[in-house]
Amino acid sequence: MSDGAVSDGGPVVTAPVAVEPAAEQTIPADALTPEQFGAVGDGVTDDTAALNALFTRVNGSSATAVSFGAGRRYALRRTQHRQFSLTRDGVTVYGNGAVLKVVDGEPTDRPWFVVRIAAQHITVLDLTVDANRDRRPTMTDDQTQTSWFIDGGSRDVTLRRVRSVGAPLDGMYIRDLVSDLPVTGTANTPTNLLLDHVELLDSGRNNLSVISSRNLTVRGGRFSGARGVPGGPWAGIDIEPNRGVDLQGNDGVTIDGADVSDNDGSGIEVAQLGNTNITVRNVDSHRNGTALFLSPSGRVTVDGLRASGYGEVSKAGVVAVVPSDMPGATVILKNIQVSDTTDSKPTFFQNYPGQVSLDGLHASNVATTTVLGTYRPTTVANVFVDGVQIQ
């Protein structure tokens, strides 16, 4: 990984800047705990009723903090569609490295959100949801079983070092389902969200599905291992409103310093209508179906993408920009590095009819003879193959 820009034909890619998490405040002495409601946290005892009582108390009282037992494992099962909801403003959840673990054999044939947030000024720290899909029935269709759900009405939400492991469908789902569908306004759109060093791993569909949002920042973190549920798209991060339903889509999504490797679909996918002001910076996207797939409907900026290890590419190119129902958007791509591929598909493919610019593509040890596929971008500069400038 480079420490800065290289101007002699080498990769012009800026390395991610290490971000030190902000110091957390001391856990309040009056923080509610699962143990106060009878939880054991040994990973064997069924703690579902105790956890339900805990979240019911939080939402119906003046409590502002929840503290889980350090390193404990709380076994749970499905008793309601939205298992544990945070609907009261101003609550901080201290996970302390605890795990909410779905029990073996729990059915996957009904919708289920394990942890749902639908409130303002919420912070969740160091808490894992292990949805345990490898030891549960195989999900054969979309039943929306999701570890984390940021719902409509959410404002100023920070999730720091939270994790999802083995979600049957999505590791995290961001969408306004408080409003009636189709959603025509933004009054309840999830807004001002920070996912700080979040890990969403081994989900059946997408590790992170962003359906509708305003001002979402993904800082660091890992989004890997999406595969399994028929139909995909199996993306590390999928920014994709539902056509005809989520009419406001996403405005202002920034992905900075994330690792979106080892997914069967795209590392990052931006598709459908209603996506604008999407920014991707300093991202690692290795060994996916494709590194970056864009079907733009609004402005997209990519500055710093590292991709390697592509054998069979599932899209038109390792990086692909393809038509959508909204031509003419501005797409800016800079500082892209692709190496060690064996597929004959193009390194960079574009047939999207918009204002597409490419400045800085460094391809090395790639099998293709077509580095720039189909249409060249509106403007193109600084394209290198094995250190030799070709454009």
C-alpha positions as CSV (number, residue, x, y, z in Angstrom):
1,M,0.0,0.0,0.0
2,S,1.5,3.4,-1.0
3,D,2.1,6.2,1.4
4,G,1.3,8.8,-1.2
5,A,1.2,9.6,-4.8
6,V,3.7,8.2,-7.3
7,S,4.3,10.2,-10.5
8,D,6.7,7.9,-12.4
9,G,4.1,5.6,-13.8
10,G,3.5,3.8,-10.6
11,P,0.1,3.6,-8.9
12,V,-1.3,7.0,-8.0
13,V,-3.3,5.8,-5.0
14,T,-3.4,7.5,-1.6
15,A,-3.4,5.1,1.3
16,P,-6.2,5.3,3.8
17,V,-5.4,7.5,6.8
18,A,-5.7,5.6,10.1
19,V,-8.6,6.9,12.1
20,E,-8.4,6.7,15.8
21,P,-11.8,6.2,17.4
22,A,-12.9,9.0,19.6
23,A,-12.6,8.3,23.3
24,E,-15.8,6.9,24.7
25,Q,-17.4,8.4,27.7
26,T,-17.6,6.5,31.0
27,I,-20.5,4.1,31.2
28,P,-23.1,5.7,33.5
29,A,-23.6,3.9,36.8
30,D,-27.3,3.7,36.2
31,A,-27.1,2.1,32.8
32,L,-29.6,-0.7,32.3
33,T,-28.1,-4.2,31.9
34,P,-29.6,-7.4,30.5
35,E,-28.7,-9.1,33.8
36,Q,-31.2,-6.8,35.6
37,F,-33.9,-8.5,33.6
38,G,-32.7,-12.1,34.2
39,A,-30.2,-12.6,31.3
40,V,-27.4,-15.0,31.9
41,G,-25.1,-14.4,28.9
42,D,-23.5,-17.8,28.8
43,G,-24.3,-18.5,25.2
44,V,-26.5,-21.4,26.2
45,T,-29.4,-20.1,28.3
46,D,-32.2,-18.6,26.3
47,D,-32.0,-14.9,27.1
48,T,-34.7,-13.7,24.6
49,A,-37.3,-12.8,27.2
50,A,-34.8,-10.8,29.3
51,L,-33.5,-8.9,26.3
52,N,-37.1,-8.1,25.2
53,A,-37.8,-6.7,28.7
54,L,-34.6,-4.7,28.6
55,F,-35.4,-2.9,25.3
56,T,-39.1,-2.4,26.4
57,R,-37.8,-0.7,29.5
58,V,-35.3,1.5,27.6
59,N,-38.0,2.7,25.2
60,G,-40.6,3.4,28.0
61,S,-38.4,5.0,30.6
62,S,-35.9,7.9,31.0
63,A,-32.9,5.6,30.8
64,T,-30.2,6.9,28.5
65,A,-27.7,4.0,28.5
66,V,-27.6,0.2,28.1
67,S,-24.5,-1.8,29.1
68,F,-24.0,-5.4,28.1
69,G,-21.7,-7.7,30.0
70,A,-18.1,-7.6,28.7
71,G,-17.5,-10.5,26.3
72,R,-20.8,-12.2,27.2
73,R,-22.9,-14.2,24.6
74,Y,-26.6,-13.8,24.8
75,A,-28.6,-16.6,23.1
76,L,-31.8,-15.5,21.4
77,R,-34.6,-16.7,19.2
78,R,-37.3,-15.0,17.1
79,T,-40.4,-14.0,19.0
80,Q,-41.4,-10.9,17.0
81,H,-40.7,-9.4,13.6
82,R,-38.6,-6.5,15.0
83,Q,-36.9,-8.3,17.9
84,F,-35.1,-5.5,19.7
85,S,-36.0,-1.9,18.8
86,L,-34.5,1.4,19.9
87,T,-37.3,3.9,19.5
88,R,-36.4,6.4,22.3
89,D,-34.1,9.3,21.5
90,G,-30.8,9.9,23.1
91,V,-29.8,6.3,24.1
92,T,-26.2,5.0,24.1
93,V,-25.7,1.2,24.0
94,Y,-22.4,0.0,25.3
95,G,-21.8,-3.5,23.9
96,N,-18.5,-4.1,25.6
97,G,-17.7,-6.8,23.1
98,A,-20.8,-8.8,23.8
99,V,-22.5,-11.0,21.2
100,L,-26.2,-11.5,20.5
101,K,-26.3,-15.0,19.1
102,V,-29.2,-16.6,17.3
103,V,-29.7,-20.2,18.4
104,D,-29.1,-23.1,16.1
105,G,-32.0,-24.2,13.9
106,E,-34.0,-21.0,14.2
107,P,-36.3,-20.8,11.1
108,T,-35.4,-18.5,8.2
109,D,-38.8,-18.5,6.5
110,R,-40.2,-15.3,8.2
111,P,-39.0,-11.7,8.1
112,W,-36.9,-10.8,11.1
113,F,-34.9,-7.7,12.1
114,V,-32.7,-8.6,15.1
115,V,-31.7,-5.0,16.2
116,R,-33.8,-2.1,14.8
117,I,-33.1,1.6,15.3
118,A,-35.8,4.2,14.7
119,A,-34.9,7.2,16.8
120,Q,-32.6,10.2,17.1
121,H,-29.2,10.7,18.7
122,I,-28.4,7.0,19.1
123,T,-25.0,5.5,19.6
124,V,-24.1,1.8,19.6
125,L,-20.6,0.7,20.5
126,D,-18.8,-2.7,20.3
127,L,-21.8,-5.0,19.9
128,T,-22.0,-8.1,17.6
129,V,-25.1,-9.8,16.1
130,D,-24.2,-13.4,15.2
131,A,-27.2,-14.5,13.1
132,N,-25.7,-18.0,12.8
133,R,-27.0,-18.8,9.3
134,D,-24.6,-21.7,8.8
135,R,-26.4,-23.6,11.6
136,R,-29.9,-22.6,10.5
137,P,-32.2,-23.7,7.6
138,T,-31.0,-22.4,4.2
139,M,-32.9,-19.4,3.1
140,T,-34.4,-20.1,-0.3
141,D,-35.9,-16.7,-1.0
142,D,-35.9,-13.2,0.3
143,Q,-37.4,-13.1,3.8
144,T,-35.6,-10.0,4.9
145,Q,-33.8,-11.5,7.9
146,T,-31.3,-8.8,8.8
147,S,-29.0,-8.4,11.8
148,W,-29.1,-4.6,11.9
149,F,-31.9,-2.3,10.6
150,I,-31.7,1.5,10.6
151,D,-35.4,2.5,10.0
152,G,-37.3,5.6,9.2
153,G,-37.1,8.4,11.7
154,S,-33.5,7.7,12.5
155,R,-31.3,10.9,12.9
156,D,-27.8,11.3,14.1
157,V,-27.0,7.6,14.5
158,T,-23.4,6.4,15.2
159,L,-22.6,2.7,15.0
160,R,-19.0,2.2,16.1
161,R,-17.2,-1.2,15.9
162,V,-20.5,-3.0,15.6
163,R,-20.5,-6.3,13.7
164,S,-22.8,-8.7,11.9
165,V,-21.8,-12.3,11.2
166,G,-23.8,-14.7,9.1
167,A,-27.0,-12.8,8.4
168,P,-29.4,-15.0,6.3
169,L,-30.1,-11.9,4.1
170,D,-28.4,-8.6,4.9
171,G,-25.9,-7.7,7.6
172,M,-27.4,-4.2,7.8
173,Y,-30.4,-2.6,6.0
174,I,-31.0,1.1,5.8
175,R,-34.4,2.2,4.7
176,D,-37.5,4.2,5.7
177,L,-40.2,1.6,6.5
178,V,-41.9,3.9,8.9
179,S,-43.6,5.9,6.1
180,D,-46.2,4.4,3.9
181,L,-45.0,2.9,0.6
182,P,-44.3,4.3,-1.9
183,V,-42.2,6.8,0.1
184,T,-42.6,10.2,-1.6
185,G,-41.0,12.5,0.9
186,T,-37.9,12.7,3.1
187,A,-39.5,13.5,6.5
188,N,-38.5,10.1,7.9
189,T,-35.5,9.2,5.7
190,P,-32.6,8.0,7.8
191,T,-30.3,11.0,8.1
192,N,-26.8,11.8,9.4
193,L,-25.6,8.3,9.9
194,L,-22.0,7.2,10.7
195,L,-20.8,3.6,10.4
196,D,-17.4,3.8,12.0
197,H,-15.2,0.7,11.6
198,V,-18.2,-1.6,11.3
199,E,-17.8,-5.2,10.1
200,L,-20.6,-6.9,8.2
201,L,-19.5,-10.4,7.2
202,D,-20.8,-13.5,5.5
203,S,-24.3,-12.4,4.7
204,G,-26.6,-14.2,2.3
205,R,-27.5,-11.3,0.0
206,N,-25.6,-8.1,0.8
207,N,-23.4,-7.2,3.7
208,L,-24.7,-3.6,3.6
209,S,-27.9,-2.6,1.8
210,V,-28.5,1.1,1.5
211,I,-32.0,1.7,0.2
212,S,-32.8,5.3,1.4
213,S,-30.7,7.7,3.3
214,R,-29.3,11.2,3.6
215,N,-25.7,11.9,4.6
216,L,-24.4,8.5,5.3
217,T,-20.7,8.0,6.1
218,V,-19.0,4.6,6.1
219,R,-15.6,5.1,7.6
220,G,-13.2,2.1,7.5
221,G,-14.6,-1.3,8.3
222,R,-15.0,-4.6,6.4
223,F,-17.8,-5.8,4.2
224,S,-16.9,-9.3,3.0
225,G,-18.3,-12.8,2.2
226,A,-21.7,-12.0,0.7
227,R,-23.1,-15.0,-1.0
228,G,-25.8,-17.6,-1.0
229,V,-29.4,-16.4,-1.3
230,P,-30.7,-17.0,-4.9
231,G,-30.7,-13.9,-7.1
232,G,-28.0,-11.9,-5.3
233,P,-26.7,-9.3,-5.8
234,W,-24.2,-10.5,-3.1
235,A,-22.5,-7.1,-2.8
236,G,-20.2,-5.9,-0.1
237,I,-22.1,-2.6,-0.2
238,D,-25.2,-2.2,-2.3
239,I,-26.6,1.3,-2.8
240,E,-29.8,0.6,-4.5
241,P,-33.3,2.0,-3.9
242,N,-36.3,-0.2,-4.8
243,R,-37.7,0.9,-8.1
244,G,-41.1,2.6,-7.8
245,V,-41.2,2.3,-4.0
246,D,-38.3,4.2,-2.4
247,L,-38.7,7.3,-4.6
248,Q,-36.3,9.6,-2.6
249,G,-33.4,7.2,-2.7
250,N,-29.9,8.2,-1.4
251,D,-28.3,11.6,-1.4
252,G,-24.9,11.9,0.1
253,V,-23.2,8.6,0.7
254,T,-19.5,8.6,1.4
255,I,-17.5,5.3,1.7
256,D,-14.0,6.1,2.9
257,G,-11.2,3.5,3.6
258,A,-13.5,0.4,3.6
259,D,-12.5,-3.1,2.6
260,V,-15.2,-4.7,0.4
261,S,-13.4,-7.9,-0.7
262,D,-14.3,-11.5,-1.2
263,N,-18.0,-11.1,-2.1
264,D,-19.7,-13.1,-4.9
265,G,-21.1,-9.9,-6.4
266,S,-19.7,-6.4,-6.6
267,G,-17.4,-4.9,-3.9
268,I,-19.5,-1.8,-4.3
269,E,-22.7,-1.5,-6.4
270,V,-24.6,1.7,-7.1
271,A,-27.7,1.0,-9.1
272,Q,-31.3,2.0,-9.8
273,L,-32.8,5.5,-9.6
274,G,-32.4,8.1,-6.9
275,N,-28.7,7.9,-6.1
276,T,-26.7,11.1,-6.1
277,N,-23.6,12.6,-4.5
278,I,-22.0,9.2,-4.0
279,T,-18.3,9.3,-3.0
280,V,-15.9,6.4,-2.8
281,R,-12.4,7.0,-1.5
282,N,-9.5,4.8,-0.7
283,V,-11.3,1.5,-1.0
284,D,-9.9,-2.0,-1.2
285,S,-12.0,-4.3,-3.4
286,H,-10.3,-7.6,-4.1
287,R,-11.5,-11.0,-5.3
288,N,-15.2,-10.1,-5.8
289,G,-17.4,-10.8,-8.8
290,T,-16.5,-7.3,-9.9
291,A,-14.7,-4.5,-8.0
292,L,-17.0,-1.5,-8.7
293,F,-20.3,-1.5,-10.6
294,L,-22.0,1.8,-11.4
295,S,-25.4,2.4,-13.1
296,P,-25.6,6.1,-12.3
297,S,-28.6,8.3,-11.8
298,G,-26.7,11.2,-10.2
299,R,-23.1,12.4,-9.4
300,V,-20.6,9.7,-8.5
301,T,-17.0,10.4,-7.5
302,V,-14.4,7.7,-7.0
303,D,-10.9,8.7,-5.8
304,G,-8.7,5.8,-4.8
305,L,-9.7,2.2,-5.6
306,R,-7.4,-0.9,-5.3
307,A,-8.6,-4.1,-7.0
308,S,-6.8,-7.4,-7.5
309,G,-7.2,-11.1,-7.8
310,Y,-10.0,-11.2,-10.4
311,G,-10.4,-14.6,-12.1
312,E,-14.0,-14.7,-13.5
313,V,-15.5,-11.2,-13.7
314,S,-19.3,-11.2,-13.3
315,K,-20.0,-7.8,-14.9
316,A,-18.7,-6.1,-18.1
317,G,-15.4,-5.2,-16.5
318,V,-13.5,-5.1,-13.3
319,V,-14.7,-1.5,-13.0
320,A,-17.9,-1.0,-15.0
321,V,-20.1,2.1,-15.7
322,V,-23.2,1.1,-17.5
323,P,-26.5,2.7,-18.7
324,S,-29.3,3.5,-16.4
325,D,-32.7,5.1,-16.9
326,M,-31.1,8.5,-16.3
327,P,-28.4,9.4,-18.7
328,G,-26.2,12.4,-18.4
329,A,-25.0,12.2,-14.8
330,T,-21.4,13.2,-13.9
331,V,-19.1,10.3,-13.0
332,I,-15.5,11.2,-11.9
333,L,-13.0,8.4,-11.5
334,K,-9.4,8.9,-10.3
335,N,-6.6,6.9,-8.9
336,I,-7.7,3.3,-9.8
337,Q,-5.3,0.4,-9.5
338,V,-6.1,-3.0,-10.9
339,S,-3.7,-5.9,-10.7
340,D,-3.4,-9.7,-11.0
341,T,-6.4,-10.6,-13.1
342,T,-6.9,-13.6,-15.4
343,D,-10.3,-12.8,-17.0
344,S,-10.2,-11.4,-20.6
345,K,-12.9,-8.8,-19.8
346,P,-11.8,-5.2,-19.8
347,T,-10.1,-3.6,-16.8
348,F,-12.4,-0.6,-17.2
349,F,-15.6,-0.7,-19.1
350,Q,-18.0,2.2,-19.9
351,N,-21.0,2.5,-22.1
352,Y,-23.0,4.9,-19.8
353,P,-24.0,8.0,-21.8
354,G,-22.9,10.7,-19.4
355,Q,-20.0,13.0,-18.4
356,V,-17.6,10.3,-17.4
357,S,-13.9,11.2,-16.7
358,L,-11.0,8.9,-15.9
359,D,-7.8,10.2,-14.6
360,G,-5.3,7.6,-13.3
361,L,-5.8,4.0,-14.2
362,H,-2.8,1.7,-13.4
363,A,-3.2,-1.9,-14.6
364,S,-0.5,-4.4,-13.9
365,N,-0.3,-8.1,-14.6
366,V,-3.8,-8.1,-16.2
367,A,-4.8,-10.8,-18.7
368,T,-7.0,-8.6,-20.9
369,T,-5.8,-6.9,-24.0
370,T,-8.7,-4.4,-23.6
371,V,-7.8,-2.1,-20.7
372,L,-10.4,0.5,-21.8
373,G,-13.6,-1.2,-23.0
374,T,-16.3,0.0,-25.4
375,Y,-16.7,3.8,-25.1
376,R,-13.8,5.7,-23.7
377,P,-14.7,8.2,-21.1
378,T,-15.5,11.8,-22.0
379,T,-12.0,12.6,-20.8
380,V,-9.2,10.2,-20.1
381,A,-5.7,10.7,-18.8
382,N,-2.8,8.8,-17.1
383,V,-3.6,5.3,-18.1
384,F,-0.7,2.9,-17.5
385,V,-0.3,-0.8,-18.2
386,D,2.6,-2.4,-16.4
387,G,4.1,1.0,-15.8
388,V,3.9,2.1,-19.5
389,Q,1.6,5.0,-20.3
390,I,-0.8,4.2,-23.0
391,Q,-3.2,7.2,-22.7
